[in-house]
């Protein structure tokens, strides 16, 4: 009898220990929460066709071990502060815009010089991804974060409310929204550059604070600006990369298994996802503007285009001089960027 009781007690004890162990495993199996912020509205295709599909894929492929909390519309920080926020760890992942960080990536600024020859989101995105991989001086500038991938919008055009820009002289006196870094490119063409975050643009246009914007075609639809700007001039003025980056400590806290997952679906996979969504959005917006009788799409004459390029030469000279001070062969890097843009041109 005593042996039976002893065995029963032993079985119960083992069951209790197993149950406690199971409870511990359940606690440990809670998903890893990753915060992910960008500044586009939740209705924008960056959110619906890039961020949501990518994070859902990561959650699925992780077997439920990852859980992403999404913060669109710059919910936790202002767009110019995104890079600092992810470095500090107040957010795990951001999609930020390098145009809001003048002076922070001086070597990589070659990518955003005016009239580099990008004609699509593919040519611009592929160019910067390749430069980041192949040029140590550029890669060094991004050591403060874990880079997941880069993605560029298509090159920026000019969109105005009332004044159609058919020649550079038409820009005189116009207040045009543009990011901080490329603002000087617009100034030498005759316009007055105004810097502000994209979420503030609609209100500024509606109140007449600004007369237009320098954006890719997609932004007119993506930011609902089609009822405010009606004149659209081809410029292909510049392109600046968006960066999809992660806080280093957050990255290091992940298991090798989870890190492999980020590596698999970052890099080229992420860049291609970006390219597909932006190409679709840009094409759709341009076709809409060309068909809508309220909107006019303008192409500058070849003479005006060449004049515009000549006016931008001082910005190349300034960047080359800065590279010379750093002991970097700026001419070779500039030529590589241009050739790469041509290689990936659509």
C-alpha positions as CSV (number, residue, x, y, z in Angstrom):
1,X,0.0,0.0,0.0
2,X,2.8,2.3,1.0
3,X,4.5,1.6,-2.3
4,X,1.4,2.5,-4.3
5,X,1.0,5.7,-2.3
6,X,4.6,6.6,-2.9
7,X,4.3,5.9,-6.6
8,X,1.1,8.1,-6.8
9,X,2.8,10.9,-4.9
10,X,5.8,10.6,-7.3
11,X,3.5,10.7,-10.4
12,X,1.7,13.8,-9.0
13,X,4.9,15.5,-8.3
14,X,6.2,14.9,-11.8
15,X,3.0,16.1,-13.3
16,X,3.2,19.3,-11.2
17,X,6.8,19.9,-12.3
18,X,5.9,19.2,-15.9
19,X,3.0,21.6,-15.6
20,X,5.2,24.3,-14.2
21,X,7.7,23.7,-16.9
22,X,5.0,24.0,-19.5
23,X,3.9,27.3,-18.0
24,X,7.4,28.6,-18.2
25,X,7.6,27.6,-21.8
26,X,4.3,29.3,-22.5
27,X,5.7,32.5,-21.0
28,X,8.9,32.2,-23.0
29,X,7.0,31.6,-26.2
30,X,5.4,35.0,-26.2
31,X,6.1,36.7,-29.5
32,X,8.9,39.2,-29.8
33,X,7.3,42.6,-30.3
34,X,9.0,44.9,-32.9
35,X,7.9,48.5,-33.3
36,X,7.9,49.8,-36.9
37,X,7.3,53.5,-37.8
38,X,7.1,55.5,-41.0
39,X,5.6,58.9,-41.9
40,X,3.1,57.9,-44.7
41,X,-0.6,57.8,-43.9
42,X,-2.1,54.4,-43.3
43,X,-3.9,54.6,-46.7
44,X,-0.7,55.2,-48.7
45,X,0.7,52.3,-50.7
46,X,3.9,52.3,-48.7
47,X,1.8,51.1,-45.8
48,X,-0.6,48.9,-47.6
49,X,1.7,47.4,-50.2
50,X,5.1,47.4,-48.5
51,X,4.9,47.6,-44.7
52,X,1.8,45.5,-44.1
53,X,2.7,42.7,-46.5
54,X,6.3,42.6,-45.4
55,X,5.5,42.5,-41.6
56,X,2.8,39.9,-42.1
57,X,5.3,37.7,-44.1
58,X,7.8,38.0,-41.3
59,X,5.3,37.1,-38.7
60,X,4.2,34.1,-40.7
61,X,7.7,32.9,-41.6
62,X,8.8,33.3,-37.9
63,X,6.1,30.9,-36.9
64,X,4.4,33.5,-34.8
65,X,7.6,34.4,-32.9
66,X,7.6,37.9,-34.2
67,X,4.9,40.5,-33.7
68,X,5.1,43.9,-35.4
69,X,3.4,47.0,-34.0
70,X,3.0,49.5,-36.8
71,X,3.0,53.3,-36.4
72,X,2.2,55.1,-39.7
73,X,1.8,58.9,-40.0
74,X,4.9,59.6,-37.9
75,X,3.0,58.6,-34.7
76,X,6.0,58.5,-32.4
77,X,8.5,61.1,-33.8
78,X,8.8,63.8,-36.4
79,X,10.2,62.6,-39.8
80,X,13.5,64.6,-39.5
81,X,14.1,62.9,-36.1
82,X,13.5,59.3,-37.4
83,X,17.2,58.4,-37.7
84,X,18.1,59.6,-34.2
85,X,15.0,57.8,-32.8
86,X,16.1,54.5,-34.1
87,X,19.7,55.0,-33.1
88,X,18.5,55.8,-29.6
89,X,16.2,52.8,-29.5
90,X,12.9,54.6,-28.9
91,X,11.7,52.8,-32.0
92,X,12.9,49.5,-33.4
93,X,12.6,50.0,-37.1
94,X,11.9,53.1,-39.2
95,X,11.4,54.0,-42.8
96,X,13.1,57.3,-42.9
97,X,14.1,59.7,-45.7
98,X,17.7,60.8,-46.2
99,X,16.5,64.1,-47.6
100,X,15.7,65.1,-44.0
101,X,19.3,64.5,-42.9
102,X,21.5,67.1,-44.6
103,X,25.2,66.7,-43.7
104,X,24.8,63.3,-42.0
105,X,25.9,61.1,-45.0
106,X,28.3,63.3,-47.0
107,X,29.8,60.6,-49.1
108,X,26.5,59.0,-49.9
109,X,25.2,62.4,-50.9
110,X,26.5,61.7,-54.3
111,X,23.4,59.7,-54.9
112,X,21.1,62.7,-54.3
113,X,23.0,65.2,-56.5
114,X,20.8,66.9,-59.2
115,X,20.2,65.4,-62.6
116,X,22.0,62.1,-62.0
117,X,20.1,60.3,-64.7
118,X,17.6,58.3,-62.7
119,X,14.4,57.8,-64.7
120,X,12.6,55.4,-62.3
121,X,12.4,54.0,-58.8
122,X,14.3,51.0,-60.1
123,X,17.3,52.9,-61.4
124,X,17.5,55.0,-58.3
125,X,17.0,52.2,-55.8
126,X,19.4,49.8,-57.5
127,X,22.0,52.5,-57.8
128,X,22.0,53.3,-54.1
129,X,21.9,49.6,-53.0
130,X,24.9,48.9,-55.2
131,X,26.8,51.9,-54.0
132,X,26.1,51.0,-50.3
133,X,27.4,47.4,-50.9
134,X,30.4,48.3,-53.0
135,X,31.8,51.6,-51.6
136,X,33.2,51.2,-48.1
137,X,33.1,54.9,-47.4
138,X,29.3,54.9,-47.9
139,X,28.8,51.8,-45.9
140,X,30.7,53.3,-43.0
141,X,28.2,56.2,-42.8
142,X,25.5,53.7,-41.9
143,X,27.3,51.9,-39.1
144,X,25.1,53.4,-36.4
145,X,22.1,51.2,-37.5
146,X,21.4,47.8,-38.9
147,X,20.5,48.4,-42.5
148,X,17.6,46.2,-43.7
149,X,17.4,47.8,-47.2
150,X,17.2,51.1,-49.1
151,X,14.5,52.2,-51.5
152,X,14.3,55.3,-53.5
153,X,11.2,57.0,-54.9
154,X,11.2,57.9,-58.5
155,X,12.9,61.2,-59.3
156,X,11.2,64.4,-58.3
157,X,9.1,66.6,-60.6
158,X,7.6,70.0,-60.1
159,X,3.9,70.5,-59.3
160,X,2.3,74.0,-58.9
161,X,-1.1,75.3,-57.9
162,X,-1.7,78.2,-60.3
163,X,1.4,79.0,-62.3
164,X,2.4,76.5,-65.0
165,X,6.2,76.2,-65.3
166,X,7.1,76.0,-69.0
167,X,10.5,77.7,-68.6
168,X,12.9,78.3,-65.7
169,X,11.9,81.9,-65.6
170,X,8.4,80.8,-64.5
171,X,9.8,79.6,-61.2
172,X,10.7,83.0,-60.0
173,X,8.9,83.9,-56.9
174,X,7.3,80.5,-56.4
175,X,7.5,79.0,-52.9
176,X,8.0,75.3,-53.4
177,X,8.1,72.6,-50.8
178,X,11.2,70.4,-51.0
179,X,13.3,68.4,-48.5
180,X,16.1,70.1,-46.8
181,X,19.1,68.5,-48.5
182,X,18.0,69.1,-52.2
183,X,16.6,72.6,-51.4
184,X,19.6,74.4,-52.9
185,X,19.0,72.5,-56.2
186,X,15.6,74.3,-56.5
187,X,16.9,77.7,-55.4
188,X,19.4,78.0,-58.3
189,X,16.6,77.3,-60.7
190,X,14.8,80.4,-59.5
191,X,12.2,79.1,-57.0
192,X,12.1,79.7,-53.2
193,X,12.6,76.4,-51.5
194,X,10.4,75.8,-48.4
195,X,11.2,72.8,-46.1
196,X,8.5,71.0,-44.2
197,X,7.4,67.4,-43.5
198,X,5.1,65.8,-46.0
199,X,2.2,65.5,-43.6
200,X,2.1,69.3,-43.4
201,X,2.0,69.9,-47.1
202,X,-1.7,69.7,-47.8
203,X,-2.6,72.4,-45.3
204,X,0.2,74.6,-46.5
205,X,-1.0,74.4,-50.1
206,X,-4.6,75.0,-49.2
207,X,-3.7,78.1,-47.3
208,X,-1.4,79.4,-50.0
209,X,1.7,79.2,-47.7
210,X,3.4,77.4,-50.6
211,X,2.8,77.5,-54.4
212,X,3.8,74.0,-55.2
213,X,5.9,70.9,-54.3
214,X,8.8,69.0,-55.7
215,X,7.7,65.4,-55.6
216,X,7.5,62.2,-57.7
217,X,4.3,61.7,-59.6
218,X,2.9,59.2,-57.1
219,X,2.9,61.8,-54.3
220,X,0.2,63.8,-55.9
221,X,-2.2,60.9,-55.5
222,X,-0.6,59.3,-52.4
223,X,-0.9,62.6,-50.4
224,X,-4.2,63.6,-51.9
225,X,-2.8,66.8,-53.5
226,X,-4.7,66.4,-56.8
227,X,-7.3,69.0,-55.9
228,X,-4.6,71.6,-55.0
229,X,-1.9,71.3,-57.7
230,X,-2.9,71.3,-61.3
231,X,0.3,72.0,-63.3
232,X,3.0,69.4,-63.5
233,X,6.5,69.8,-65.1
234,X,8.9,67.0,-65.9
235,X,12.2,67.7,-64.2
236,X,13.7,64.5,-62.9
237,X,15.5,66.9,-60.6
238,X,16.8,64.5,-57.9
239,X,16.1,61.3,-56.0
240,X,17.0,60.6,-52.4
241,X,16.9,57.2,-50.8
242,X,14.6,56.1,-48.0
243,X,16.3,53.9,-45.5
244,X,14.7,50.9,-43.7
245,X,16.9,50.5,-40.7
246,X,16.8,48.8,-37.3
247,X,18.3,49.7,-33.9
248,X,21.5,47.8,-33.3
249,X,20.7,46.6,-29.8
250,X,17.4,45.3,-30.9
251,X,19.1,43.4,-33.7
252,X,21.7,41.9,-31.4
253,X,18.9,40.8,-29.0
254,X,17.4,38.6,-31.7
255,X,18.3,34.9,-32.0
256,X,20.4,33.8,-35.0
257,X,17.2,32.2,-36.4
258,X,15.4,35.5,-36.3
259,X,18.4,37.4,-37.7
260,X,18.5,35.0,-40.6
261,X,14.9,35.8,-41.3
262,X,15.5,39.5,-41.4
263,X,18.5,38.9,-43.7
264,X,16.4,36.7,-46.0
265,X,13.6,39.2,-46.5
266,X,15.7,42.3,-46.2
267,X,18.3,43.3,-48.8
268,X,17.3,42.6,-52.3
269,X,14.0,41.1,-51.4
270,X,13.0,44.3,-49.6
271,X,14.3,46.5,-52.3
272,X,12.4,44.6,-55.0
273,X,9.2,44.8,-52.9
274,X,9.8,48.6,-52.7
275,X,10.5,48.9,-56.4
276,X,7.3,47.0,-57.4
277,X,5.0,49.1,-55.2
278,X,6.6,52.5,-56.1
279,X,6.7,51.8,-59.9
280,X,3.0,50.8,-59.8
281,X,2.1,53.9,-57.7
282,X,4.1,56.3,-59.9
283,X,2.8,54.9,-63.2
284,X,-0.8,55.0,-62.0
285,X,-0.5,58.6,-60.7
286,X,1.0,59.9,-64.0
287,X,-1.6,58.2,-66.1
288,X,-4.3,59.7,-64.0
289,X,-2.9,63.2,-64.3
290,X,-2.4,62.9,-68.1
291,X,-6.0,61.8,-68.5
292,X,-7.6,64.3,-66.1
293,X,-8.6,67.5,-68.0
294,X,-8.0,69.6,-64.9
295,X,-4.3,68.8,-64.9
296,X,-1.6,69.8,-67.3
297,X,1.6,67.8,-67.7
298,X,4.5,69.9,-69.2
299,X,7.8,69.0,-70.7
300,X,10.6,71.6,-70.7
301,X,12.3,72.3,-74.0
302,X,15.8,70.7,-74.4
303,X,17.4,74.1,-74.2
304,X,15.7,74.8,-70.8
305,X,16.7,71.3,-69.6
306,X,20.4,72.0,-70.5
307,X,20.2,75.4,-68.9
308,X,18.9,73.8,-65.7
309,X,21.8,71.3,-65.7
310,X,24.4,74.0,-66.2
311,X,22.9,76.0,-63.2
312,X,23.4,72.9,-61.0
313,X,27.1,72.5,-61.7
314,X,28.2,74.4,-58.5
315,X,26.6,71.6,-56.4
316,X,28.8,69.0,-58.1
317,X,31.9,71.2,-57.6
318,X,31.0,71.6,-53.9
319,X,30.6,67.9,-53.3
320,X,33.8,67.0,-55.2
321,X,35.8,69.5,-53.2
322,X,34.4,68.0,-50.0
323,X,35.4,64.5,-51.1
324,X,38.9,65.8,-52.0
325,X,39.3,67.0,-48.4
326,X,38.4,63.5,-47.2
327,X,40.9,61.9,-49.5
328,X,38.2,60.3,-51.5
329,X,38.2,60.0,-55.3
330,X,35.0,61.9,-55.9
331,X,35.2,61.9,-59.7
332,X,35.4,58.1,-59.8
333,X,32.5,57.7,-57.4
334,X,30.4,60.2,-59.3
335,X,31.1,58.4,-62.6
336,X,30.2,55.1,-60.9
337,X,26.9,56.4,-59.7
338,X,26.0,57.8,-63.1
339,X,27.0,54.6,-64.9
340,X,25.0,52.5,-62.5
341,X,21.9,54.7,-62.9
342,X,22.2,54.2,-66.7
343,X,22.7,50.5,-66.3
344,X,19.4,50.1,-64.3
345,X,17.4,52.7,-66.3
346,X,14.0,51.5,-67.5
